[in-house]
């Protein structure tokens, strides 16, 4: 198959990083023998704006094909910015949309985009069950585990971990799991799991941010993978998806 993968390559558009979704939607497909082209609609939108990006996207679809499928990452976009261009692209190849944040994004984003795509995928069963009759093109999927960074022979000396940014509801969830299940938390704002909330009030935060040991500094992608490879159990998003690496 010939596939066009429309995902961000840089994490939130940052040039010196690699978005995990880019890896997941290109490398495994190429390893299976498919031909995969890439269009970074996030970067194009950042440089040229939504209208110019829509034109570039359609030009890629028409000139780079024919494609058997177009994979489209929908995060950080508005329905009105992609509707017409995606519907037009659907005349040339099936369009498959993916949004991993439907626990909060479905009513305000994904549901508005769904009619524009051939298929809209969600990873949340309750979203699928509640909306599949209204949106017959909605499909339920699940996270895949890309093992390109896996080291299965690494000793599992960490029992239960979370590596990532701690914000919003994750603070409460991580605190609960740290207290009840011994969760060890790494990454930006991980200090919130053990330190009082007043340290993160706007006025005080200007001071605490100078001390990574207090609020928890961001960690490199290699270090995150090292933590995951050493972990018996990984909490990818507290209270929702807990994965066992020892199973």
C-alpha positions as CSV (number, residue, x, y, z in Angstrom):
1,X,0.0,0.0,0.0
2,X,1.0,3.6,-0.5
3,X,0.1,5.7,2.5
4,X,0.2,9.4,3.3
5,X,0.9,10.0,7.0
6,X,-0.2,13.5,8.1
7,X,1.3,13.8,11.6
8,X,3.6,16.2,13.3
9,X,7.2,15.2,13.2
10,X,8.4,17.6,16.0
11,X,6.8,17.3,19.5
12,X,4.5,20.3,19.5
13,X,6.4,21.7,16.6
14,X,9.8,21.7,18.3
15,X,12.5,21.2,15.7
16,X,15.0,19.1,17.9
17,X,12.4,16.6,19.1
18,X,10.5,13.7,17.5
19,X,6.7,13.3,18.1
20,X,5.9,9.7,19.2
21,X,2.9,9.7,16.8
22,X,5.2,10.4,13.9
23,X,7.2,7.3,14.8
24,X,4.1,5.2,15.3
25,X,2.4,6.2,12.0
26,X,5.5,5.8,9.8
27,X,8.1,3.4,11.0
28,X,6.0,0.3,11.7
29,X,4.2,0.7,8.4
30,X,7.4,0.9,6.5
31,X,8.7,-2.1,8.4
32,X,5.6,-4.0,7.1
33,X,6.6,-3.1,3.5
34,X,4.3,-0.2,2.8
35,X,5.4,3.0,1.1
36,X,4.8,5.9,3.4
37,X,5.0,9.6,2.5
38,X,4.8,12.3,5.2
39,X,3.1,15.6,5.4
40,X,3.6,17.7,8.5
41,X,0.4,19.7,8.7
42,X,1.3,21.0,12.2
43,X,4.5,22.6,11.0
44,X,3.0,23.9,7.8
45,X,0.1,25.5,9.8
46,X,2.7,27.1,12.1
47,X,4.6,28.6,9.2
48,X,1.9,29.5,6.7
49,X,-1.5,29.4,8.4
50,X,-4.6,27.1,8.0
51,X,-5.6,28.2,4.5
52,X,-2.2,27.8,2.9
53,X,-1.7,24.5,4.7
54,X,-5.0,23.2,3.3
55,X,-3.7,24.0,-0.2
56,X,-0.4,22.3,0.4
57,X,-2.1,19.2,1.8
58,X,-4.4,18.9,-1.2
59,X,-1.5,19.4,-3.6
60,X,0.4,16.6,-1.8
61,X,-2.6,14.3,-2.0
62,X,-3.0,14.9,-5.7
63,X,0.6,15.0,-6.8
64,X,2.1,12.4,-4.5
65,X,-0.5,9.7,-5.1
66,X,-2.4,7.7,-5.9
67,X,-2.6,6.8,-2.2
68,X,-4.4,3.8,-0.7
69,X,-5.0,5.6,2.6
70,X,-4.4,9.0,4.2
71,X,-3.7,8.8,8.0
72,X,-4.5,12.1,9.7
73,X,-3.6,13.3,13.2
74,X,-6.3,15.8,14.3
75,X,-4.9,17.2,17.5
76,X,-4.6,21.0,18.0
77,X,-6.9,21.7,15.0
78,X,-10.3,23.2,14.6
79,X,-13.0,21.5,12.5
80,X,-13.5,24.6,10.3
81,X,-9.8,24.6,9.4
82,X,-9.7,21.1,7.9
83,X,-13.3,20.3,6.8
84,X,-13.2,21.3,3.1
85,X,-9.7,20.1,2.4
86,X,-10.2,16.8,4.0
87,X,-13.5,16.2,2.2
88,X,-11.8,17.0,-1.1
89,X,-8.9,14.6,-0.2
90,X,-11.4,11.9,0.4
91,X,-12.2,11.9,-3.3
92,X,-8.7,10.6,-4.0
93,X,-8.2,8.2,-1.1
94,X,-9.9,7.0,2.2
95,X,-9.1,9.4,5.0
96,X,-8.6,7.9,8.5
97,X,-8.5,10.4,11.4
98,X,-7.0,9.6,14.8
99,X,-7.4,11.5,18.0
100,X,-6.0,10.1,21.3
101,X,-7.6,12.7,23.5
102,X,-11.3,12.0,23.1
103,X,-11.9,11.8,26.8
104,X,-12.1,15.6,26.6
105,X,-11.8,16.5,22.9
106,X,-14.8,14.6,21.5
107,X,-17.5,17.2,22.1
108,X,-15.5,20.2,21.3
109,X,-13.3,18.9,18.5
110,X,-13.5,15.3,17.2
111,X,-17.3,15.1,16.8
112,X,-17.2,18.2,14.7
113,X,-14.5,16.8,12.4
114,X,-15.9,13.3,12.1
115,X,-18.2,14.0,9.1
116,X,-15.3,15.2,7.1
117,X,-13.4,11.9,7.2
118,X,-14.0,8.5,5.7
119,X,-13.4,7.0,9.1
120,X,-12.8,8.6,12.5
121,X,-11.0,6.5,15.1
122,X,-11.3,6.9,18.9
123,X,-9.5,4.9,21.6
124,X,-12.3,5.4,24.1
125,X,-14.9,2.7,24.2
126,X,-17.5,4.9,26.0
127,X,-17.1,7.5,23.2
128,X,-17.6,4.8,20.6
129,X,-20.6,3.3,22.3
130,X,-22.3,6.6,22.9
131,X,-21.8,8.0,19.4
132,X,-21.5,5.2,16.9
133,X,-25.2,5.4,15.8
134,X,-25.0,9.1,15.2
135,X,-21.6,8.8,13.5
136,X,-21.6,5.6,11.5
137,X,-18.0,6.2,10.3
138,X,-16.7,6.1,13.9
139,X,-14.4,3.2,14.7
140,X,-13.0,2.0,18.0
141,X,-9.2,1.3,18.0
142,X,-6.6,0.7,20.7
143,X,-3.1,1.8,21.3
144,X,-0.4,-0.2,19.7
145,X,2.9,-0.9,21.4
146,X,5.8,0.0,19.1
147,X,8.8,-2.0,20.3
148,X,11.4,0.0,18.4
149,X,12.8,1.4,21.7
150,X,12.1,-1.7,23.8
151,X,14.8,-3.4,25.7
152,X,13.1,-6.6,26.9
153,X,16.3,-7.9,28.5
154,X,16.7,-4.9,30.8
155,X,16.3,-5.8,34.5
156,X,13.0,-4.5,35.8
157,X,14.2,-2.6,38.9
158,X,11.3,-0.1,39.0
159,X,8.0,-1.4,40.2
160,X,5.5,1.2,39.0
161,X,6.3,4.4,37.1
162,X,4.9,7.4,35.2
163,X,7.2,9.4,32.9
164,X,5.8,12.5,31.4
165,X,4.3,15.9,32.2
166,X,2.2,16.2,35.4
167,X,-0.7,18.7,35.0
168,X,-4.4,19.0,35.4
169,X,-6.1,15.8,36.7
170,X,-2.9,13.9,36.5
171,X,-1.8,15.7,39.7
172,X,-4.6,14.1,41.7
173,X,-4.3,10.7,40.0
174,X,-0.5,10.5,40.5
175,X,-0.8,11.6,44.1
176,X,-3.4,8.9,44.7
177,X,-1.3,6.2,43.0
178,X,1.9,7.2,44.6
179,X,0.3,7.0,48.1
180,X,-1.7,3.8,47.5
181,X,0.4,1.9,45.0
182,X,4.0,3.3,45.2
183,X,3.9,5.1,41.9
184,X,7.2,6.8,41.1
185,X,6.8,9.9,38.9
186,X,9.4,11.4,36.6
187,X,9.3,14.5,34.3
188,X,8.1,18.1,34.1
189,X,6.1,19.2,37.2
190,X,6.5,15.8,38.8
191,X,7.3,17.6,42.1
192,X,3.6,18.4,42.4
193,X,3.0,14.8,43.5
194,X,4.8,15.4,46.8
195,X,4.9,19.2,47.3
196,X,2.0,21.5,48.5
197,X,-0.2,23.1,45.9
198,X,0.6,26.7,47.1
199,X,4.1,26.3,45.6
200,X,2.5,26.4,42.2
201,X,0.3,29.5,42.7
202,X,1.2,32.0,39.9
203,X,3.2,34.4,42.1
204,X,5.2,31.7,43.9
205,X,5.6,29.7,40.8
206,X,7.9,32.4,39.3
207,X,10.3,31.5,42.2
208,X,9.9,27.7,42.3
209,X,10.5,27.3,38.6
210,X,14.1,28.3,39.3
211,X,14.5,25.1,41.3
212,X,13.9,22.0,39.2
213,X,14.3,19.9,42.3
214,X,11.0,21.5,43.7
215,X,8.7,21.3,40.7
216,X,10.4,18.6,38.6
217,X,12.2,19.3,35.3
218,X,11.5,17.9,31.9
219,X,13.5,14.8,31.1
220,X,15.0,13.7,27.8
221,X,13.2,11.2,25.5
222,X,16.1,8.8,26.0
223,X,15.6,8.9,29.7
224,X,11.9,8.3,29.5
225,X,12.6,5.2,27.4
226,X,15.1,4.1,30.0
227,X,12.6,4.4,32.7
228,X,9.9,2.5,30.7
229,X,12.4,-0.3,29.9
230,X,13.2,-0.6,33.6
231,X,9.6,-0.7,34.8
232,X,7.5,-3.7,35.7
233,X,4.3,-1.6,35.4
234,X,3.8,1.7,33.5
235,X,1.0,4.1,34.0
236,X,0.8,5.9,30.7
237,X,-2.1,8.2,31.9
238,X,-2.9,7.8,35.5
239,X,-6.3,6.2,36.4
240,X,-7.0,5.3,32.7
241,X,-4.3,3.2,31.1
242,X,-2.0,1.1,33.2
243,X,0.2,-1.2,31.3
244,X,2.3,-4.1,32.6
245,X,5.7,-4.6,31.0
246,X,6.2,-7.9,32.8
247,X,3.1,-9.6,31.5
